[in-house]
Amino acid sequence: MIDIDNISFSYKNADRMSLEGINLDINPGEVILLCGQSGCGKTTLTRFLNGLIPNFFEGKRDGNVYLNKKLIGEMPIYEISEHMGSVFQNPKTQFFNVDTTSEIVFGCENLSMSEDEIEKRLQRVVDDFDLNHLLDKSIFKLSGGEKQKIACASVSAVNPEIFVLDEPSSNLDSQSSWNLEDIIRKWKSQKKTVIIGEHKLFFLENVVDKVVYLNNGKIENVWSISEFKKVNHRNLGLRQLDLNNLAAKRREYYSANNEFMELRNFKFNYGKTPILDIDNVKIPKNEIIAIIGKNGAGKSTFANCLCGLKRSCKGEIVFENKTLKRKDRLKKSYMVMQDVNHQLFSESVMDEVLLSMNEEDEKEAESILKNLNLIHLKDTHPMALSGGEKQRVAIASAIASKNEILIFDEPTSGLDLNNMMKVSENLIYLQSLGITSFIITHDFELIMEACSHVLHFENGKIIDNYQINEEKLRKFFLK
């Protein structure tokens, strides 16, 4: 079905090859996992498959990709889209509508399907993805994970022969990731071909047929899934395939002196709809606090209110025996947003980090960049980086700010094992400096590696508040 014949590619003005000498045959009905460390070429390979190279991304290319013996590079995008559906790492880049229902059926309408057929397909994907509660909602009011689900559903509604997914679980909660496994299994039973570029592997163990491991733009290994299960994933810089093997790293509980941040009558509404409703809660100071919950539980809204970004948030925050007004919270805290594109402003990575520092101390900035494996990119424009690299630049800026309260919204989204570990090490270092870190995350591996306390959100309320507890975490995250 898909024949990849000796392709190589370098992006325009890039100083290295993104892909080099790639040969691969993908058979009808196969589920293929593309994996490897950040920058290995996964996303570039998916762009070859769905025609974005050469139709949208310029560069020097050699070799060819064939779909049913036709050159993909010579096919118009509309023809490719009849056979192939794509879900990108950042779902916002593929939305065309402002409400969810219109977005789900957009592809079907473009293919001139009948109204009855569109209605039938809409109902099918709503059932498959459990989307009844998200119909007729504003795209702009969805969480990152909810946007990802809508993107998957809109592609599934078209019912193509081939699905190409680039980091589809990056913003999904654990239950949604397991649901995605069920969807991939359903596609597989329908003889669909599925190609997935992913760092998180746990939900793919039982649906993947073949694993392609990329390193520096080259295919280094191809395994069957049974062979891959015997591989030492950690030595390859890959995430865990089986999360049951993880154990929490026991750390000293820093808040033994009973220092707390207290939230009183902490509430926020969108219009008349309550999104956040916290009567009273004490949160230990100087901890690495994981904020967990399903997509849409109110986690990001809580973070925005906590650091003072939401003007209409009501209630009090008492910190170090002082009631922090909104302006105080803005000064004391620093937030790394889920979509880091909103907070990258400078012409280079180095300048971006220096923006957060009181004095232009390049040596300290270089030290931060080294700790996050970014020093080789210090002169690169931030918008030229991959999603995972941008994420780490924003984290570097947060560390450089030296604020007392740091808030990270999905800091390891799209990160491989090595860079997740770098983030973990930096969080632990910040804790040693007396900094309180809030980590909104669906990353079970990060929590087990670094976090010391958990806030569990559901429907805008904190339903549990506890020191790290493996049993509770496994119950929430594992299938």
C-alpha positions in Angstrom: 0.0 0.0 0.0 2.7 2.5 1.0 6.2 2.1 -0.3 8.9 4.5 1.0 11.8 4.4 -1.4 15.1 5.8 -0.1 13.8 9.2 1.0 16.0 11.9 2.4 15.0 15.4 3.4 16.4 18.6 4.9 14.2 21.6 5.7 14.9 24.9 3.9 17.8 26.7 5.7 18.4 23.8 8.0 22.0 22.7 8.7 21.3 19.0 9.0 19.3 16.2 7.4 16.0 15.4 9.1 15.7 12.1 7.2 18.4 10.1 5.5 18.0 7.0 3.4 14.6 5.8 4.6 13.2 2.6 3.1 10.0 1.0 4.4 7.0 -0.9 3.2 3.7 -0.5 5.0 1.1 -3.2 4.2 -2.7 -2.7 4.3 -4.2 -3.2 7.7 -0.8 -2.8 9.6 -0.5 -0.6 12.7 3.0 0.9 12.7 4.6 2.7 15.6 7.3 5.3 14.7 9.4 6.0 17.8 12.7 7.5 18.8 14.1 10.4 20.8 13.0 14.0 20.1 14.3 15.2 16.7 14.7 11.7 15.3 12.6 12.4 12.3 9.1 11.0 13.2 7.1 14.1 12.4 9.1 14.7 9.2 8.3 11.1 8.0 4.6 11.6 8.7 4.7 14.8 6.6 6.1 12.8 3.7 3.2 10.3 4.1 0.4 12.8 4.2 1.8 15.0 1.4 2.7 18.0 3.6 6.1 17.5 2.1 6.5 18.9 -0.6 3.1 20.7 -0.7 3.6 22.8 2.5 7.1 22.3 3.8 10.0 23.3 1.5 13.5 21.7 1.5 15.8 19.5 -0.3 14.4 16.0 -0.9 15.4 12.8 -2.5 13.6 9.5 -3.0 9.9 8.9 -3.4 6.8 7.7 -1.4 4.2 5.7 -3.2 0.5 5.2 -2.3 -0.9 2.3 -4.2 1.9 2.8 -6.7 1.1 6.5 -7.2 3.7 9.2 -6.3 2.3 11.0 -3.2 4.4 14.0 -4.0 2.6 14.5 -7.3 -0.9 13.9 -5.9 -3.1 17.0 -5.0 -3.9 17.3 -1.3 -7.6 16.7 -1.9 -6.9 13.4 -3.5 -4.5 12.3 -0.7 -7.2 13.3 1.9 -9.6 10.8 0.3 -7.2 8.0 1.3 -5.5 9.4 4.3 -6.5 11.2 7.5 -4.0 13.1 9.7 -4.1 14.1 13.4 -1.3 16.6 14.2 0.4 17.1 17.6 -1.2 20.5 18.0 -4.8 20.0 17.0 -5.5 23.8 16.7 -3.5 23.8 13.4 -6.1 21.6 11.7 -9.4 23.3 12.9 -11.6 25.2 10.4 -14.7 25.8 12.5 -15.5 27.5 15.8 -17.8 24.8 17.2 -17.2 21.1 17.8 -20.0 19.6 15.8 -19.2 21.5 12.6 -15.6 20.6 13.0 -16.3 16.9 13.3 -18.4 16.8 10.1 -16.2 19.3 8.2 -14.3 16.7 6.1 -17.5 14.8 5.3 -19.1 18.0 4.0 -16.1 18.7 1.9 -16.5 15.3 0.2 -20.1 16.2 -0.6 -21.7 13.4 1.4 -25.5 13.3 1.9 -27.0 14.8 5.0 -28.2 11.4 6.1 -24.7 9.9 5.7 -23.1 12.8 7.6 -25.6 12.4 10.4 -24.8 8.6 10.5 -21.1 9.2 10.6 -21.4 11.9 13.3 -23.3 9.6 15.6 -20.8 6.8 15.0 -17.8 8.9 16.0 -19.6 10.5 18.9 -20.3 6.9 20.3 -16.7 5.8 19.5 -15.0 8.7 21.2 -17.7 9.3 23.9 -18.3 12.9 22.7 -21.9 13.6 23.6 -20.8 16.1 26.3 -18.6 18.0 23.8 -21.1 18.5 20.9 -22.1 22.1 20.0 -19.3 23.5 22.2 -17.0 26.4 21.3 -13.6 25.1 20.2 -12.0 28.0 22.1 -13.4 26.7 25.4 -12.1 23.2 25.2 -9.1 21.8 27.1 -6.1 20.6 25.1 -7.1 17.0 25.5 -10.7 17.8 24.4 -9.4 19.5 21.3 -7.3 16.4 20.5 -10.4 14.2 20.8 -12.3 16.4 18.4 -9.4 16.3 15.9 -9.3 12.4 16.1 -13.1 12.3 15.7 -13.2 14.6 12.6 -10.6 12.4 10.8 -12.4 9.2 11.8 -15.7 10.5 10.4 -14.2 10.7 6.9 -13.3 7.0 7.3 -10.1 7.0 5.2 -8.1 3.9 4.4 -5.0 5.2 6.3 -4.7 7.2 9.5 -1.5 9.1 10.3 -1.2 10.3 13.9 1.5 12.5 15.2 1.8 12.4 19.0 -2.0 11.8 19.4 -1.9 11.2 23.1 0.3 14.3 24.0 -2.6 16.1 25.7 -4.9 13.2 26.5 -5.7 12.1 30.0 -5.1 8.4 30.8 -8.7 7.3 30.2 -8.7 9.1 26.9 -5.4 7.4 25.9 -6.9 4.0 26.7 -10.0 5.0 24.7 -7.7 5.9 21.8 -6.3 2.4 22.1 -9.8 1.1 21.7 -10.3 3.3 18.6 -7.1 2.1 17.0 -8.2 -1.5 17.7 -11.5 -0.8 16.0 -9.7 0.7 13.0 -7.5 -2.4 12.9 -10.5 -4.7 12.9 -11.8 -2.7 9.9 -8.5 -3.4 8.1 -7.4 0.3 8.3 -3.7 1.1 8.1 -2.6 3.2 11.1 0.8 5.0 11.4 1.6 6.5 14.8 4.5 8.8 15.8 4.6 8.6 19.6 6.7 9.0 22.7 4.1 7.6 25.1 4.0 3.9 24.4 1.8 2.3 27.2 -1.5 2.4 25.3 -0.1 0.9 22.2 1.3 -2.4 23.5 -1.7 -4.5 22.4 -2.5 -2.9 19.1 0.8 -2.3 17.3 2.1 -4.8 14.7 5.5 -3.3 13.8 7.8 -0.8 15.6 10.1 1.4 13.6 12.9 3.0 15.7 14.4 6.2 14.2 17.7 7.8 15.3 19.1 11.0 13.8 16.9 10.7 10.8 17.7 7.1 10.0 15.9 3.9 10.6 18.0 2.0 13.1 15.7 -0.9 13.8 12.4 -2.5 12.8 10.8 -4.9 15.2 7.6 -6.9 15.5 5.7 -6.0 18.6 6.7 -9.3 20.3 10.4 -8.5 19.6 10.0 -5.0 20.8 8.6 -6.1 24.2 12.0 -7.8 24.8 14.0 -4.7 24.1 15.4 -2.5 26.9 13.4 0.6 26.1 15.2 2.8 28.6 18.6 2.2 26.9 17.1 3.5 23.7 15.7 6.7 25.3 12.1 5.4 25.0 9.2 5.7 27.5 7.9 2.6 29.4 5.8 0.2 27.4 4.3 -1.3 30.6 3.4 1.3 33.3 3.0 -1.4 35.9 6.8 -1.5 36.1 7.0 2.0 37.6 7.4 2.8 41.2 7.3 6.2 42.9 10.8 7.6 43.8 10.5 8.1 47.6 11.7 11.6 48.5 11.9 13.6 51.7 8.6 15.2 52.4 9.6 18.9 52.5 6.5 20.2 54.3 7.1 18.4 57.6 7.1 21.9 59.2 3.4 22.3 58.2 3.9 25.4 56.0 0.9 25.6 53.6 -0.8 27.7 51.0 -4.5 28.0 51.8 -7.2 28.6 49.3 -10.5 30.0 50.6 -13.8 30.2 48.7 -11.8 30.0 45.4 -14.2 30.2 42.5 -14.4 31.0 38.8 -17.2 31.0 36.3 -17.4 31.2 32.5 -20.4 33.4 32.2 -23.0 31.7 34.4 -21.3 28.3 34.2 -19.2 27.4 37.3 -15.8 26.0 36.3 -13.9 26.2 39.6 -15.5 25.7 43.0 -13.0 25.2 45.9 -14.4 26.0 49.4 -11.2 25.6 51.4 -8.0 23.6 50.8 -4.5 23.6 52.3 -1.7 22.8 49.9 1.8 22.1 51.2 4.4 24.7 50.4 7.7 23.7 48.8 6.4 20.5 47.2 6.2 19.3 43.6 2.5 19.0 43.3 0.9 17.0 40.6 -2.5 18.3 39.4 -4.4 15.3 37.9 -7.9 14.8 36.5 -9.7 14.0 33.3 -9.7 16.4 30.4 -11.9 19.4 31.2 -11.8 18.8 34.9 -10.7 22.5 35.5 -7.0 22.0 36.0 -5.8 24.6 33.5 -8.4 27.1 34.8 -7.2 26.5 38.3 -3.6 27.2 37.2 -4.7 30.4 35.5 -6.5 31.6 38.6 -3.7 30.6 40.9 -1.2 32.8 39.2 -3.6 35.7 38.7 -4.3 35.5 35.0 -8.1 35.4 35.5 -9.4 38.8 36.6 -12.8 37.5 37.6 -11.6 34.7 39.8 -13.0 35.1 43.3 -11.6 34.0 46.7 -8.5 34.3 48.8 -5.0 32.7 48.6 -3.0 32.9 51.9 0.7 32.3 51.4 3.3 32.9 54.1 0.7 34.5 56.3 -0.3 37.0 53.7 -3.4 37.2 51.6 -2.2 37.4 48.0 -4.1 39.8 45.7 -4.1 39.1 42.0 -1.2 41.5 41.4 0.8 39.8 44.2 0.2 36.4 42.5 1.3 37.7 39.2 4.6 38.8 40.7 5.3 35.7 42.8 4.4 33.1 40.2 5.4 32.0 36.7 3.4 29.8 34.4 4.4 27.6 31.5 1.3 27.4 29.3 0.0 24.2 27.6 0.5 26.0 24.2 3.9 27.5 24.7 3.7 29.3 21.3 1.8 32.0 23.3 4.8 32.9 25.4 7.8 32.8 23.0 8.8 36.3 22.0 12.5 36.6 21.3 14.8 36.1 18.3 16.8 33.3 19.9 16.6 30.7 22.7 19.2 32.5 24.7 17.3 35.8 24.5 14.1 34.1 25.5 15.7 32.8 28.7 17.4 36.2 29.5 13.9 37.8 29.3 13.1 36.1 32.6 16.3 37.2 34.4 16.8 40.4 36.4 20.3 40.8 35.0 21.7 39.6 31.7 23.7 36.8 33.2 24.6 34.7 30.2 26.6 32.2 32.2 23.6 31.3 34.4 21.3 31.2 31.4 23.8 28.8 29.7 23.8 26.6 32.7 20.0 26.4 32.6 20.1 25.6 28.9 22.7 22.8 29.5 20.5 21.3 32.2 17.6 21.1 29.8 19.7 19.8 26.8 19.2 23.1 24.9 22.6 24.7 24.8 23.2 23.6 21.2 20.1 25.6 20.2 20.9 28.8 22.1 21.2 30.9 18.9 18.1 29.3 17.2 14.8 31.2 16.8 12.3 29.6 19.2 9.6 29.3 16.5 12.0 27.1 14.4 12.1 24.5 17.2 10.1 21.3 17.5 7.1 21.2 19.9 9.2 19.4 22.6 12.1 21.8 22.3 9.7 24.8 22.6 8.3 23.2 25.7 11.8 23.0 27.3 12.6 26.6 26.3 9.5 27.8 28.2 10.6 25.6 31.2 14.0 27.2 31.1 12.4 30.7 31.2 10.4 29.6 34.3 13.5 28.4 36.0 15.3 31.6 35.2 12.5 33.7 36.7 13.3 32.5 40.2 9.7 33.1 41.3 8.5 31.4 44.4 5.5 29.6 42.7 6.0 27.9 39.4 3.1 26.4 37.4 3.7 24.0 34.5 0.8 23.0 32.3 1.7 19.7 30.6 5.5 20.3 30.8 6.4 16.9 29.3 3.8 16.9 26.5 5.7 15.6 23.4 8.9 14.8 25.3 11.0 11.6 25.1 12.3 9.8 28.1 15.7 11.7 28.3 14.1 15.1 28.2 11.3 14.1 30.6 14.0 13.1 33.0 15.7 16.5 32.5 12.5 18.2 33.4 12.2 15.9 36.4 15.7 16.7 37.6 15.1 20.4 37.3 11.8 20.2 39.2 13.6 18.4 42.1 16.4 21.0 42.0 13.8 23.8 42.2 12.3 22.1 45.2 15.7 22.1 46.9 15.7 25.9 46.5 12.4 26.3 48.4 10.2 26.7 45.3 6.7 25.3 45.1 5.9 23.8 41.8 2.4 22.9 40.4 2.5 20.3 37.6 -0.7 19.8 35.6 0.0 16.5 34.0 -1.3 13.3 32.4 2.2 11.9 32.5 2.3 9.0 35.0 6.0 8.5 34.5 6.8 12.1 35.4 4.6 11.9 38.6 6.3 8.7 39.7 9.7 10.2 39.0 9.4 13.7 40.6 6.2 14.6 42.3 5.7 14.5 46.1 2.0 15.6 46.4 -1.2 15.2 44.4 -4.3 17.4 43.9 -7.0 15.4 42.1 -9.6 17.5 40.2 -13.1 16.5 39.1 -15.8 18.9 37.8 -13.9 22.0 39.0 -13.5 20.6 42.6 -10.5 19.1 44.4 -11.8 15.7 45.3 -8.5 14.4 46.8 -5.4 16.1 48.3 -2.7 13.7 49.3 1.0 12.9 49.7 2.2 10.7 46.8 0.3 7.4 47.0 1.1 4.6 44.5 -2.2 2.8 45.0 -4.4 5.8 44.3 -2.3 6.9 41.3 -2.4 3.4 39.8 -6.1 3.3 40.2 -6.5 6.6 38.3 -3.9 6.1 35.6 -3.8 2.3 34.8 -6.4 0.4 32.9 
